[in-house]
Amino acid sequence: MVLKKNETLRKDDLFDSSSLMNPLSFNTPGLLFPAISLLMLAYTNRF
């Protein structure tokens, strides 16, 4: 981001909606939790 002369930095410039509501941040726990729980199930099933 390049600021021109006499241009102030607004709060909207720092936090835009695309970086705030990243869909990957919602998908990551939904994919990680089943994967880890299946790995733990497979590991504990050996004993």
C-alpha distance matrix in Angstrom:
0.0 3.8 6.6 9.9 13.2 14.7 11.8 12.1 10.2 12.1 13.4 12.7 8.9 9.5 12.4 12.4 15.8 15.2 14.3 17.0 19.8 19.5 22.9 23.2 23.5 26.5 28.0 27.9 30.6 32.6 32.9 33.2 36.0 38.5 37.9 38.6 41.5 43.0 42.8 44.4 47.1 47.9 48.1 50.4 52.5 53.7 55.8
3.8 0.0 3.8 6.6 9.8 12.0 9.8 11.0 10.2 12.9 15.1 14.7 11.0 12.2 15.4 15.5 19.0 18.7 18.0 20.5 23.3 23.2 26.6 26.9 27.2 30.3 31.8 31.7 34.3 36.4 36.7 36.9 39.7 42.2 41.6 42.2 45.2 46.8 46.4 48.1 50.8 51.5 51.7 54.0 56.2 57.3 59.4
6.6 3.8 0.0 3.8 6.6 8.3 6.1 7.7 7.9 10.9 13.8 13.9 10.6 12.2 15.7 16.2 19.8 20.2 19.6 21.5 24.6 25.0 28.5 29.1 29.1 32.0 33.8 33.8 36.2 38.3 38.9 39.2 41.8 44.4 44.0 44.5 47.3 49.1 48.9 50.4 53.1 54.0 54.1 56.2 58.5 59.8 61.7
9.9 6.6 3.8 0.0 3.8 6.4 5.5 8.6 10.2 13.1 16.4 16.4 13.4 15.5 18.9 19.1 22.6 23.1 22.9 24.8 27.7 28.2 31.6 32.4 32.5 35.3 37.1 37.3 39.8 41.8 42.4 42.8 45.3 47.9 47.5 48.2 51.0 52.7 52.5 54.0 56.7 57.6 57.8 59.9 62.2 63.4 65.4
13.2 9.8 6.6 3.8 0.0 3.8 5.5 8.7 11.3 14.3 17.9 18.4 15.9 17.8 21.3 21.9 25.4 26.2 25.9 27.5 30.6 31.3 34.8 35.6 35.5 38.3 40.3 40.4 42.6 44.8 45.5 45.7 48.2 50.9 50.6 51.0 53.8 55.7 55.4 56.8 59.6 60.5 60.6 62.7 65.0 66.3 68.1
14.7 12.0 8.3 6.4 3.8 0.0 3.8 6.4 9.8 12.5 16.1 17.1 15.2 17.2 20.5 21.3 24.9 26.2 25.9 27.0 30.1 31.3 34.9 35.9 35.5 38.1 40.4 40.6 42.6 44.7 45.7 46.0 48.2 51.1 51.0 51.3 53.9 55.9 55.8 57.0 59.8 61.0 61.0 62.9 65.3 66.7 68.4
11.8 9.8 6.1 5.5 5.5 3.8 0.0 3.8 6.7 9.2 12.8 13.5 11.5 13.7 16.9 17.6 21.1 22.4 22.3 23.4 26.4 27.6 31.2 32.3 31.9 34.4 36.7 37.1 39.1 41.1 42.2 42.6 44.8 47.5 47.5 48.0 50.5 52.5 52.6 53.8 56.4 57.7 57.8 59.7 62.0 63.5 65.3
12.1 11.0 7.7 8.6 8.7 6.4 3.8 0.0 3.8 6.2 9.8 11.3 9.8 11.5 14.6 15.9 19.4 21.1 20.6 21.2 24.5 26.0 29.6 30.8 29.9 32.4 35.0 35.2 36.9 39.1 40.4 40.6 42.6 45.5 45.7 45.9 48.3 50.5 50.6 51.6 54.3 55.7 55.7 57.4 59.9 61.5 63.1
10.2 10.2 7.9 10.2 11.3 9.8 6.7 3.8 0.0 3.8 6.7 8.4 6.7 7.7 11.0 12.6 16.2 17.9 17.1 17.6 21.0 22.4 26.1 27.2 26.2 28.8 31.4 31.5 33.2 35.4 36.7 36.8 38.8 41.8 41.9 42.1 44.6 46.8 46.8 47.8 50.5 51.9 52.0 53.7 56.1 57.7 59.3
12.1 12.9 10.9 13.1 14.3 12.5 9.2 6.2 3.8 0.0 3.8 5.3 5.4 6.9 9.1 10.6 13.8 16.1 15.7 15.6 18.8 20.7 24.3 25.8 24.7 26.9 29.7 30.2 31.7 33.7 35.3 35.6 37.4 40.3 40.7 41.0 43.2 45.5 45.8 46.7 49.2 50.8 51.1 52.6 55.0 56.8 58.3
13.4 15.1 13.8 16.4 17.9 16.1 12.8 9.8 6.7 3.8 0.0 3.8 5.4 5.4 6.4 8.6 11.5 14.1 13.3 12.6 15.9 18.1 21.7 23.1 21.7 23.8 26.8 27.2 28.4 30.5 32.3 32.5 34.1 37.1 37.7 37.9 39.9 42.3 42.8 43.5 46.0 47.7 48.0 49.3 51.7 53.6 55.1
12.7 14.7 13.9 16.4 18.4 17.1 13.5 11.3 8.4 5.3 3.8 0.0 3.8 5.5 5.4 5.8 8.6 11.3 11.4 11.1 13.9 16.1 19.5 21.3 20.4 22.2 25.0 25.9 27.4 29.1 30.8 31.5 33.2 35.9 36.6 37.1 39.1 41.3 41.9 43.0 45.2 46.9 47.4 48.9 51.0 53.0 54.7
8.9 11.0 10.6 13.4 15.9 15.2 11.5 9.8 6.7 5.4 5.4 3.8 0.0 3.8 5.8 6.2 9.8 11.3 11.0 11.9 14.9 16.3 19.9 21.2 20.6 23.0 25.4 26.0 27.9 29.7 31.0 31.6 33.6 36.3 36.6 37.2 39.5 41.5 41.9 43.1 45.5 46.9 47.3 49.1 51.2 53.0 54.8
9.5 12.2 12.2 15.5 17.8 17.2 13.7 11.5 7.7 6.9 5.4 5.5 3.8 0.0 3.8 6.3 9.8 11.1 9.6 10.2 13.7 14.9 18.6 19.5 18.5 21.1 23.7 23.8 25.5 27.7 29.0 29.2 31.2 34.1 34.2 34.5 36.9 39.1 39.3 40.3 42.9 44.3 44.5 46.2 48.6 50.2 51.9
12.4 15.4 15.7 18.9 21.3 20.5 16.9 14.6 11.0 9.1 6.4 5.4 5.8 3.8 0.0 3.8 6.5 8.4 7.0 6.7 10.2 11.9 15.5 16.8 15.6 17.9 20.6 21.0 22.6 24.6 26.2 26.5 28.3 31.2 31.6 32.0 34.2 36.4 36.9 37.9 40.2 41.8 42.2 43.8 46.0 47.9 49.6
12.4 15.5 16.2 19.1 21.9 21.3 17.6 15.9 12.6 10.6 8.6 5.8 6.2 6.3 3.8 0.0 3.8 5.6 5.9 6.4 8.9 10.5 13.9 15.8 15.3 17.2 19.7 20.7 22.6 24.1 25.5 26.4 28.4 30.9 31.4 32.2 34.3 36.3 36.9 38.2 40.4 41.8 42.6 44.2 46.2 48.1 50.0
15.8 19.0 19.8 22.6 25.4 24.9 21.1 19.4 16.2 13.8 11.5 8.6 9.8 9.8 6.5 3.8 0.0 3.8 5.6 5.0 5.9 8.3 11.2 13.7 13.2 14.5 17.1 18.6 20.4 21.4 23.2 24.4 26.1 28.4 29.3 30.3 32.2 34.0 35.0 36.3 38.2 39.8 40.8 42.3 44.1 46.2 48.2
15.2 18.7 20.2 23.1 26.2 26.2 22.4 21.1 17.9 16.1 14.1 11.3 11.3 11.1 8.4 5.6 3.8 0.0 3.8 5.5 5.6 6.1 9.0 11.1 11.6 13.2 15.1 16.5 18.9 19.9 21.0 22.4 24.6 26.6 27.1 28.4 30.5 32.1 32.9 34.5 36.4 37.7 38.8 40.6 42.3 44.2 46.4
14.3 18.0 19.6 22.9 25.9 25.9 22.3 20.6 17.1 15.7 13.3 11.4 11.0 9.6 7.0 5.9 5.6 3.8 0.0 3.8 5.7 5.5 9.2 10.2 9.9 12.4 14.5 15.1 17.3 19.0 20.1 20.9 23.1 25.5 25.8 26.7 29.0 30.8 31.3 32.7 34.9 36.2 36.9 38.7 40.7 42.5 44.5
17.0 20.5 21.5 24.8 27.5 27.0 23.4 21.2 17.6 15.6 12.6 11.1 11.9 10.2 6.7 6.4 5.0 5.5 3.8 0.0 3.8 5.8 9.3 10.8 9.4 11.3 14.1 14.9 16.4 18.1 19.8 20.5 22.2 24.9 25.6 26.2 28.2 30.3 31.1 32.1 34.2 35.9 36.6 38.1 40.1 42.2 43.9
19.8 23.3 24.6 27.7 30.6 30.1 26.4 24.5 21.0 18.8 15.9 13.9 14.9 13.7 10.2 8.9 5.9 5.6 5.7 3.8 0.0 3.8 6.2 8.7 7.7 8.6 11.4 13.0 14.5 15.5 17.4 18.7 20.3 22.5 23.5 24.6 26.3 28.2 29.3 30.5 32.3 34.0 35.1 36.5 38.2 40.5 42.4
19.5 23.2 25.0 28.2 31.3 31.3 27.6 26.0 22.4 20.7 18.1 16.1 16.3 14.9 11.9 10.5 8.3 6.1 5.5 5.8 3.8 0.0 3.8 5.4 5.6 7.4 9.2 10.5 12.8 13.9 15.1 16.4 18.5 20.6 21.1 22.4 24.4 26.1 26.9 28.5 30.4 31.7 32.8 34.5 36.2 38.2 40.3
22.9 26.6 28.5 31.6 34.8 34.9 31.2 29.6 26.1 24.3 21.7 19.5 19.9 18.6 15.5 13.9 11.2 9.0 9.2 9.3 6.2 3.8 0.0 3.8 5.3 5.3 6.3 8.7 11.1 11.2 12.4 14.4 16.4 18.0 18.7 20.5 22.2 23.5 24.8 26.5 28.0 29.4 30.8 32.5 33.9 36.0 38.3
23.2 26.9 29.1 32.4 35.6 35.9 32.3 30.8 27.2 25.8 23.1 21.3 21.2 19.5 16.8 15.8 13.7 11.1 10.2 10.8 8.7 5.4 3.8 0.0 3.8 5.3 4.9 5.8 9.0 9.8 10.1 11.6 14.2 16.0 16.1 17.7 19.9 21.1 22.0 23.8 25.6 26.7 27.9 29.9 31.4 33.3 35.6
23.5 27.2 29.1 32.5 35.5 35.5 31.9 29.9 26.2 24.7 21.7 20.4 20.6 18.5 15.6 15.3 13.2 11.6 9.9 9.4 7.7 5.6 5.3 3.8 0.0 3.8 5.6 5.6 7.4 9.3 10.6 11.2 13.2 15.7 16.2 17.1 19.1 21.0 21.8 23.1 25.1 26.6 27.5 29.1 31.0 33.0 35.0
26.5 30.3 32.0 35.3 38.3 38.1 34.4 32.4 28.8 26.9 23.8 22.2 23.0 21.1 17.9 17.2 14.5 13.2 12.4 11.3 8.6 7.4 5.3 5.3 3.8 0.0 3.8 5.7 6.4 7.0 9.2 10.7 11.9 14.0 15.3 16.5 17.9 19.7 21.2 22.4 23.9 25.7 26.9 28.3 29.8 32.2 34.1
28.0 31.8 33.8 37.1 40.3 40.4 36.7 35.0 31.4 29.7 26.8 25.0 25.4 23.7 20.6 19.7 17.1 15.1 14.5 14.1 11.4 9.2 6.3 4.9 5.6 3.8 0.0 3.8 5.8 5.2 6.2 8.5 10.3 11.7 12.6 14.5 16.0 17.3 18.7 20.4 21.8 23.2 24.7 26.3 27.6 29.9 32.1
27.9 31.7 33.8 37.3 40.4 40.6 37.1 35.2 31.5 30.2 27.2 25.9 26.0 23.8 21.0 20.7 18.6 16.5 15.1 14.9 13.0 10.5 8.7 5.8 5.6 5.7 3.8 0.0 3.8 5.4 5.3 5.9 8.5 10.6 10.7 12.0 14.2 15.7 16.4 18.1 20.0 21.3 22.3 24.1 25.7 27.7 29.9
30.6 34.3 36.2 39.8 42.6 42.6 39.1 36.9 33.2 31.7 28.4 27.4 27.9 25.5 22.6 22.6 20.4 18.9 17.3 16.4 14.5 12.8 11.1 9.0 7.4 6.4 5.8 3.8 0.0 3.8 5.4 5.0 5.8 8.7 9.8 10.3 11.8 14.0 15.1 16.1 17.9 19.7 20.7 22.0 23.8 26.1 27.9
32.6 36.4 38.3 41.8 44.8 44.7 41.1 39.1 35.4 33.7 30.5 29.1 29.7 27.7 24.6 24.1 21.4 19.9 19.0 18.1 15.5 13.9 11.2 9.8 9.3 7.0 5.2 5.4 3.8 0.0 3.8 5.7 5.8 7.1 9.1 10.6 11.4 13.0 14.9 16.2 17.2 19.1 20.7 21.9 23.1 25.7 27.7
32.9 36.7 38.9 42.4 45.5 45.7 42.2 40.4 36.7 35.3 32.3 30.8 31.0 29.0 26.2 25.5 23.2 21.0 20.1 19.8 17.4 15.1 12.4 10.1 10.6 9.2 6.2 5.3 5.4 3.8 0.0 3.8 5.7 6.0 6.4 8.8 10.4 11.2 12.7 14.7 15.8 17.0 18.7 20.5 21.5 23.7 26.1
33.2 36.9 39.2 42.8 45.7 46.0 42.6 40.6 36.8 35.6 32.5 31.5 31.6 29.2 26.5 26.4 24.4 22.4 20.9 20.5 18.7 16.4 14.4 11.6 11.2 10.7 8.5 5.9 5.0 5.7 3.8 0.0 3.8 5.7 5.2 6.1 8.5 10.0 10.6 12.2 14.1 15.4 16.4 18.2 19.9 21.8 24.0
36.0 39.7 41.8 45.3 48.2 48.2 44.8 42.6 38.8 37.4 34.1 33.2 33.6 31.2 28.3 28.4 26.1 24.6 23.1 22.2 20.3 18.5 16.4 14.2 13.2 11.9 10.3 8.5 5.8 5.8 5.7 3.8 0.0 3.8 5.5 5.3 6.0 8.5 9.9 10.6 12.1 14.2 15.3 16.4 18.0 20.5 22.3
38.5 42.2 44.4 47.9 50.9 51.1 47.5 45.5 41.8 40.3 37.1 35.9 36.3 34.1 31.2 30.9 28.4 26.6 25.5 24.9 22.5 20.6 18.0 16.0 15.7 14.0 11.7 10.6 8.7 7.1 6.0 5.7 3.8 0.0 3.8 5.5 5.0 5.9 8.5 9.8 10.2 12.0 14.0 15.2 16.1 18.7 20.9
37.9 41.6 44.0 47.5 50.6 51.0 47.5 45.7 41.9 40.7 37.7 36.6 36.6 34.2 31.6 31.4 29.3 27.1 25.8 25.6 23.5 21.1 18.7 16.1 16.2 15.3 12.6 10.7 9.8 9.1 6.4 5.2 5.5 3.8 0.0 3.8 5.5 5.2 6.2 8.7 9.9 10.7 12.3 14.4 15.4 17.4 19.9
38.6 42.2 44.5 48.2 51.0 51.3 48.0 45.9 42.1 41.0 37.9 37.1 37.2 34.5 32.0 32.2 30.3 28.4 26.7 26.2 24.6 22.4 20.5 17.7 17.1 16.5 14.5 12.0 10.3 10.6 8.8 6.1 5.3 5.5 3.8 0.0 3.8 5.4 5.0 6.2 8.6 9.9 10.5 12.2 14.1 15.9 18.0
41.5 45.2 47.3 51.0 53.8 53.9 50.5 48.3 44.6 43.2 39.9 39.1 39.5 36.9 34.2 34.3 32.2 30.5 29.0 28.2 26.3 24.4 22.2 19.9 19.1 17.9 16.0 14.2 11.8 11.4 10.4 8.5 6.0 5.0 5.5 3.8 0.0 3.8 5.4 5.0 6.1 8.6 9.8 10.5 12.0 14.6 16.3
43.0 46.8 49.1 52.7 55.7 55.9 52.5 50.5 46.8 45.5 42.3 41.3 41.5 39.1 36.4 36.3 34.0 32.1 30.8 30.3 28.2 26.1 23.5 21.1 21.0 19.7 17.3 15.7 14.0 13.0 11.2 10.0 8.5 5.9 5.2 5.4 3.8 0.0 3.8 5.4 5.0 6.1 8.5 9.9 10.4 12.9 15.3
42.8 46.4 48.9 52.5 55.4 55.8 52.6 50.6 46.8 45.8 42.8 41.9 41.9 39.3 36.9 36.9 35.0 32.9 31.3 31.1 29.3 26.9 24.8 22.0 21.8 21.2 18.7 16.4 15.1 14.9 12.7 10.6 9.9 8.5 6.2 5.0 5.4 3.8 0.0 3.8 5.4 5.1 6.1 8.6 9.9 11.3 13.9
44.4 48.1 50.4 54.0 56.8 57.0 53.8 51.6 47.8 46.7 43.5 43.0 43.1 40.3 37.9 38.2 36.3 34.5 32.7 32.1 30.5 28.5 26.5 23.8 23.1 22.4 20.4 18.1 16.1 16.2 14.7 12.2 10.6 9.8 8.7 6.2 5.0 5.4 3.8 0.0 3.8 5.4 5.0 6.1 8.4 10.3 11.9
47.1 50.8 53.1 56.7 59.6 59.8 56.4 54.3 50.5 49.2 46.0 45.2 45.5 42.9 40.2 40.4 38.2 36.4 34.9 34.2 32.3 30.4 28.0 25.6 25.1 23.9 21.8 20.0 17.9 17.2 15.8 14.1 12.1 10.2 9.9 8.6 6.1 5.0 5.4 3.8 0.0 3.8 5.4 5.3 6.0 8.9 10.7
47.9 51.5 54.0 57.6 60.5 61.0 57.7 55.7 51.9 50.8 47.7 46.9 46.9 44.3 41.8 41.8 39.8 37.7 36.2 35.9 34.0 31.7 29.4 26.7 26.6 25.7 23.2 21.3 19.7 19.1 17.0 15.4 14.2 12.0 10.7 9.9 8.6 6.1 5.1 5.4 3.8 0.0 3.8 5.6 5.2 6.9 9.8
48.1 51.7 54.1 57.8 60.6 61.0 57.8 55.7 52.0 51.1 48.0 47.4 47.3 44.5 42.2 42.6 40.8 38.8 36.9 36.6 35.1 32.8 30.8 27.9 27.5 26.9 24.7 22.3 20.7 20.7 18.7 16.4 15.3 14.0 12.3 10.5 9.8 8.5 6.1 5.0 5.4 3.8 0.0 3.8 5.5 5.7 8.0
50.4 54.0 56.2 59.9 62.7 62.9 59.7 57.4 53.7 52.6 49.3 48.9 49.1 46.2 43.8 44.2 42.3 40.6 38.7 38.1 36.5 34.5 32.5 29.9 29.1 28.3 26.3 24.1 22.0 21.9 20.5 18.2 16.4 15.2 14.4 12.2 10.5 9.9 8.6 6.1 5.3 5.6 3.8 0.0 3.8 5.4 5.9
52.5 56.2 58.5 62.2 65.0 65.3 62.0 59.9 56.1 55.0 51.7 51.0 51.2 48.6 46.0 46.2 44.1 42.3 40.7 40.1 38.2 36.2 33.9 31.4 31.0 29.8 27.6 25.7 23.8 23.1 21.5 19.9 18.0 16.1 15.4 14.1 12.0 10.4 9.9 8.4 6.0 5.2 5.5 3.8 0.0 3.8 5.5
53.7 57.3 59.8 63.4 66.3 66.7 63.5 61.5 57.7 56.8 53.6 53.0 53.0 50.2 47.9 48.1 46.2 44.2 42.5 42.2 40.5 38.2 36.0 33.3 33.0 32.2 29.9 27.7 26.1 25.7 23.7 21.8 20.5 18.7 17.4 15.9 14.6 12.9 11.3 10.3 8.9 6.9 5.7 5.4 3.8 0.0 3.8
55.8 59.4 61.7 65.4 68.1 68.4 65.3 63.1 59.3 58.3 55.1 54.7 54.8 51.9 49.6 50.0 48.2 46.4 44.5 43.9 42.4 40.3 38.3 35.6 35.0 34.1 32.1 29.9 27.9 27.7 26.1 24.0 22.3 20.9 19.9 18.0 16.3 15.3 13.9 11.9 10.7 9.8 8.0 5.9 5.5 3.8 0.0
